[in-house]
Amino acid sequence: MKAKVLSAIGKMAWVASLAALPMSAGAASPADAQDYPNRAVRIVVPFAAGGATDLFGRLIASELTGTLKQQFIVENKPGGGGNIGSNQVAKSSADGYTLLFGAAGNIAVNPSLFSNMPYSPSKDLAPVALMGSSMNVLVVPSSLPVKSVQELIELAKAKPGELNYGSSGNGGTTHLSGELFNSMAQTRIVHVPYQGSGPAMVDLLAARVQMMFDNLPSSSPHIQRGELRALGVTGAKRSALLPDVPTIAESGLPGFEATTWFGLFAPAGTPPAVIEKINAAVNQAMAKPAIIERLRQLGTDAATGTPASFAELVAKDTAKWAKVIKDANIVMN
C-alpha cells in the first residue's frame, strides 16, 4: 500500500491560512486575548512520561504558568506513534484550553507513514509556536575503516547491501535519516530496526551494525571514549555539543538535513488573538538563558518564531518526509 501524501494544494492552503494570522489577529474579539487564560490549560504530550519530549513539555508548561498566571497542566497520552494524543487535541474545542506538544514525528511524518490516520494535522491543527529543534549524529564503530561521510558512501557503494544501519524503530527519525541518506547518496545500506535506541547502540558498539543516526547526548560519551567515530551531524549547522564534527552536508553529502522540531499546536479554528498570545509567551520563555542551557543539555536548540513561520516549516518537512517514505515504501498500520 502506498503511503499517503499531503496534496500540494492542502499544504499551500495551510501555510496561507497561518500566514494571515498576524493580520487577522486584530479582527478577533479583543476579549479573546485579554481574558485568556481565565482557567487551567491542558497541554497534551502524546508520548510516555519521562522521555525528552515529556521533559520539554513540562518545561514549557511551567514557563507558561508563570507568564500567563494560570495553570498549564501536562497530560501524557501515549500510543500510536503520537496519534492518540494528537487526535484527542484535534477533536477538542478550539478555545485555547487544550494544546498539543507536537514534534516532527507525529505532525510531519505520521500523515505519510500511517495508512489509517485518525486526524489530519494540516486541517485539524493550527501551529502556535516553534520551541526547539534537535539533530542526530551519524556514528560508526571505531573499527570501521572510514573517517568521513564521503568514505562511508564509497564503502557502501563498493559493498551494496552489505552494510547495515541500526535505528530505534520503524518510522522514527533515526530510521528516516538513514533512508534519506540512501536516497541522496544513492547507496543501499540495509535498515535494522530495534525496540529503542539502547539495543541498537549495543549492537553498534559491537560492530554488528555499521552505522547509526543517534541523538547527540547518548552518543557523545562513546565518541569521547573513542568507541564510536562521529562522521557528521544531521543539522544545517554544527552542534555546540560536538563543535569539531562537521555537518553531513559539508562532509560529503551536500544538501542533507534531517532534524526534528518541537512546538505547540491548537485545534484548528482557535482564535488568532489567543494563538498570538501563547506564541508571544513561548518566545519569551525560549529566549531565557537558563532555558537555552537546559535544552542544550537535552541536545536541543531553543527556537522562536511566528505561527506563520512555524506553519511553513511544518509544510516543508511534511512534503520532505512524504517523499522519503514513499520512495522507501514505508507504511505503518
C-alpha positions in Angstrom: 0.0 0.0 0.0 1.4 3.4 -0.9 1.9 5.9 1.9 -0.5 8.8 1.9 1.0 12.1 0.8 -0.5 15.6 1.5 -1.6 17.3 -1.6 0.3 20.4 -2.6 -3.0 22.4 -2.6 -3.6 21.3 1.0 -0.1 22.4 2.2 -0.4 25.7 0.4 -3.8 26.4 1.9 -2.4 25.6 5.4 0.6 27.9 5.1 -1.6 30.7 3.6 -4.1 30.5 6.4 -1.4 30.7 9.0 0.5 33.4 7.2 -2.6 35.6 7.6 -2.6 35.3 11.4 -0.8 38.5 12.3 -3.1 40.5 10.0 -6.3 38.8 11.2 -5.4 38.9 14.9 -6.9 42.4 15.1 -10.2 41.2 13.7 -10.7 38.8 16.6 -12.5 39.9 19.7 -10.1 41.7 22.0 -11.6 39.7 24.8 -10.2 36.5 23.2 -6.7 37.6 24.1 -7.3 39.9 27.1 -9.3 37.3 29.1 -7.2 34.3 28.0 -6.5 32.3 30.0 -9.0 32.5 32.8 -8.8 28.8 33.8 -6.4 25.9 33.6 -5.0 24.9 30.2 -4.1 21.3 29.3 -1.0 20.5 27.2 -1.3 17.0 25.8 2.1 15.3 25.3 1.3 12.4 23.0 4.3 10.3 24.3 5.1 8.5 27.5 6.3 10.3 30.6 10.0 10.5 31.4 11.4 11.0 27.9 13.0 14.1 26.4 9.7 15.2 24.8 7.9 14.9 28.1 10.6 16.9 29.9 10.4 19.6 27.3 6.6 19.7 27.5 6.8 20.1 31.3 9.4 22.8 31.0 7.2 25.0 28.7 4.1 24.3 30.9 6.0 25.7 33.9 7.1 28.7 32.0 3.6 29.5 30.6 2.1 29.0 34.1 4.5 31.8 35.4 3.9 34.1 32.4 0.2 33.8 31.8 -0.8 33.4 35.5 -2.9 30.2 35.1 -2.0 26.6 35.4 -0.7 24.8 32.3 -1.0 21.1 33.1 0.7 18.4 31.1 -1.2 15.2 30.3 0.6 12.3 28.8 -1.5 10.4 26.1 1.0 8.0 24.5 0.2 5.5 21.8 0.0 5.1 18.0 3.3 6.9 17.4 1.8 10.1 18.9 -1.5 9.8 17.0 -3.8 9.0 20.0 -3.0 12.2 22.0 -2.7 14.3 18.8 -6.1 13.1 17.7 -7.6 14.0 21.1 -6.4 17.6 20.7 -7.5 17.8 17.1 -11.1 16.9 18.2 -11.1 19.3 21.2 -12.8 22.7 21.5 -11.0 25.4 19.6 -10.7 27.8 22.6 -7.1 27.6 23.5 -7.6 25.5 26.7 -6.4 22.3 25.1 -3.0 22.4 23.4 -0.7 19.8 21.8 3.0 19.4 22.4 3.9 18.3 18.9 7.0 17.0 17.2 8.1 16.4 13.7 7.2 12.8 14.0 3.6 13.0 14.9 2.9 16.1 12.8 5.0 16.0 9.7 5.9 12.3 9.4 2.8 10.4 10.5 0.4 11.6 7.8 2.6 9.7 5.2 3.7 6.9 7.5 0.3 5.7 8.7 -2.4 4.4 6.3 -5.2 4.9 8.9 -4.5 8.4 10.3 -7.4 9.4 12.6 -6.9 13.1 12.0 -5.3 15.5 9.5 -2.6 17.7 11.0 -2.9 20.2 8.2 -6.7 20.5 8.6 -7.4 19.8 12.2 -4.5 21.6 14.0 -3.0 25.1 13.9 0.7 25.7 14.6 1.1 28.0 17.5 4.8 28.3 18.4 8.0 26.6 17.5 10.1 25.9 20.6 13.2 24.0 19.6 14.9 21.6 17.2 17.4 18.8 17.6 19.7 16.9 15.3 21.3 13.5 15.3 24.8 12.4 14.7 26.0 9.8 12.2 28.3 7.4 14.1 30.2 4.3 13.2 32.2 1.8 15.2 35.8 2.9 15.5 36.8 -0.3 13.8 35.0 0.6 10.6 37.7 1.8 8.1 36.0 5.2 7.2 36.8 8.6 8.6 34.3 10.8 6.7 30.9 10.7 5.1 32.4 10.5 1.7 34.5 7.5 2.6 31.3 5.8 4.0 29.5 6.5 0.8 32.4 5.0 -1.2 32.4 1.9 1.0 28.7 1.5 0.8 28.8 1.7 -3.0 31.6 -0.8 -3.1 29.6 -3.2 -1.0 25.9 -2.7 -1.9 23.5 -4.3 0.6 26.4 -5.4 2.9 26.4 -2.5 5.3 23.6 -2.1 7.9 22.4 0.8 9.9 20.5 0.5 13.2 17.6 2.6 14.4 15.4 2.9 17.4 12.4 1.6 15.4 10.5 1.8 12.1 9.3 5.3 11.2 11.4 7.3 13.6 13.9 10.0 12.7 16.8 7.5 13.2 15.2 5.4 10.6 14.1 8.1 8.1 17.5 9.8 8.3 19.0 6.6 7.0 16.5 6.4 4.2 17.2 10.0 3.3 20.9 9.2 3.3 20.4 6.2 1.0 18.3 8.3 -1.4 20.6 11.2 -1.6 23.9 9.2 -1.7 22.4 6.5 -4.0 23.6 3.8 -1.6 21.9 0.5 -0.4 22.6 0.4 3.3 20.2 -2.0 5.0 17.9 -0.8 7.8 17.9 -2.9 11.0 15.1 -1.7 13.4 15.4 -2.2 17.2 13.0 -1.6 20.0 14.6 1.5 21.2 18.0 3.2 20.7 19.6 1.3 23.7 19.6 -2.1 22.0 20.7 -0.5 18.7 23.6 1.1 20.4 24.7 -2.2 22.0 24.9 -3.8 18.5 26.6 -0.7 17.0 29.3 -0.8 19.7 29.8 -4.5 18.9 30.0 -3.6 15.2 27.1 -5.9 14.4 25.6 -2.9 12.6 27.9 -0.5 10.8 26.3 2.9 11.4 23.5 4.7 13.3 21.9 8.1 13.4 21.7 8.6 17.1 20.9 11.6 19.4 23.9 13.6 20.5 23.7 13.2 24.3 23.6 9.4 24.2 26.4 9.1 21.6 28.7 11.7 23.0 30.3 9.6 25.8 31.0 6.8 23.3 32.6 9.3 20.9 34.7 10.8 23.7 36.0 7.3 24.7 36.9 6.5 21.2 34.4 3.6 20.9 32.5 5.4 18.1 33.6 7.8 15.4 31.3 10.7 14.6 31.2 11.4 10.8 28.7 14.2 10.8 25.7 15.8 12.4 22.4 15.9 10.6 21.6 19.6 11.1 22.1 22.5 8.8 24.9 23.8 11.1 27.3 22.2 13.5 26.3 21.4 17.0 27.6 23.1 20.1 27.8 19.7 21.8 30.2 18.5 19.1 31.7 21.6 17.5 34.5 19.7 15.8 32.2 17.4 14.0 31.1 18.7 10.5 27.6 18.5 9.2 26.8 15.7 6.9 26.2 18.3 4.2 29.7 19.7 4.4 31.3 16.3 4.8 30.3 14.6 1.6 26.5 14.9 1.0 25.6 18.5 0.1 22.0 19.4 1.0 21.5 16.7 3.6 19.5 17.8 6.6 17.4 15.7 9.0 16.2 17.4 12.2 13.3 17.1 14.4 11.5 20.0 16.0 9.1 20.6 18.8 6.3 23.1 19.3 2.8 23.8 20.4 -0.4 23.3 18.3 -4.0 24.2 18.9 -7.2 22.8 17.4 -7.9 24.4 14.1 -10.3 27.4 14.5 -8.7 28.7 17.7 -9.0 32.5 17.8 -5.9 34.1 16.2 -5.5 36.5 19.1 -5.2 33.6 21.5 -2.7 31.9 19.3 -0.7 35.1 19.2 -0.7 35.5 22.9 0.5 32.0 23.5 3.2 32.5 20.8 4.5 35.6 22.5 4.7 33.8 25.9 6.6 30.9 24.3 9.0 33.1 22.5 9.7 34.9 25.8 10.5 31.6 27.5 12.7 30.3 24.7 14.9 33.5 24.9 15.8 32.9 28.6 19.5 31.9 29.0 18.5 29.3 31.6 16.0 27.7 29.3 18.5 27.7 26.4 21.1 26.0 28.5 18.6 23.4 29.9 17.6 22.5 26.4 21.2 22.3 25.2 21.8 19.6 27.8 18.9 17.7 26.2 20.5 18.0 22.8 18.0 20.6 21.7 18.5 24.2 20.3 15.9 26.6 21.5 13.9 28.3 18.7 11.4 31.1 18.3 9.2 32.5 15.5 5.7 33.4 14.4 2.8 31.0 13.9 3.2 31.6 10.1 6.9 30.7 10.0 6.2 27.6 12.0 3.5 26.6 9.6 5.9 27.0 6.7 8.4 24.7 8.5 5.8 22.1 9.1 4.6 22.1 5.5 8.2 21.9 4.2 9.1 18.9 6.4 5.7 17.2 5.7 6.5 17.2 1.9 10.1 16.2 2.5 9.4 13.2 4.6 6.4 12.2 2.4 8.8 11.7 -0.5 11.3 9.8 1.6 8.6 7.5 3.0 7.0 7.0 -0.5 10.3 6.3 -2.2 11.3 3.7 0.5 7.8 2.2 0.6 7.4 2.6 4.3 3.9 2.0 5.8 2.8 1.7 9.4 -0.7 0.4 10.2 
